[in-house]
Amino acid sequence: MLYELRHRFTRWLAYRQTIASLRQVPDSTLADAGISREEIRERARHASLLR
């Protein structure tokens, strides 16, 4: 149970950090990477599942 809690917290933290990082990136750079502002949460969720 403790392992699962730690794992969920780690994923949540990765999600929040990814969102914070992508929100600071200029629109032109996001566009070059093929990411729209509307996709930030989806990309952050996907990144958190990879950890």
Contacts in CASP RR format, 6 or more apart in sequence:
PFRMAT RR
TARGET T0000
AUTHOR 0000-0000-0000
METHOD contacts of the structure
MODEL  1
MLYELRHRFTRWLAYRQTIASLRQVPDSTLADAGISREEIRERARHASLL
R
10 51 0 8 1.000
11 48 0 8 1.000
11 49 0 8 1.000
11 51 0 8 1.000
12 48 0 8 1.000
14 47 0 8 1.000
14 48 0 8 1.000
14 51 0 8 1.000
15 44 0 8 1.000
15 45 0 8 1.000
15 47 0 8 1.000
15 48 0 8 1.000
16 44 0 8 1.000
18 43 0 8 1.000
18 44 0 8 1.000
18 47 0 8 1.000
18 48 0 8 1.000
19 40 0 8 1.000
19 41 0 8 1.000
19 44 0 8 1.000
22 30 0 8 1.000
22 35 0 8 1.000
22 40 0 8 1.000
22 43 0 8 1.000
22 44 0 8 1.000
23 40 0 8 1.000
27 37 0 8 1.000
30 36 0 8 1.000
30 37 0 8 1.000
35 43 0 8 1.000
END
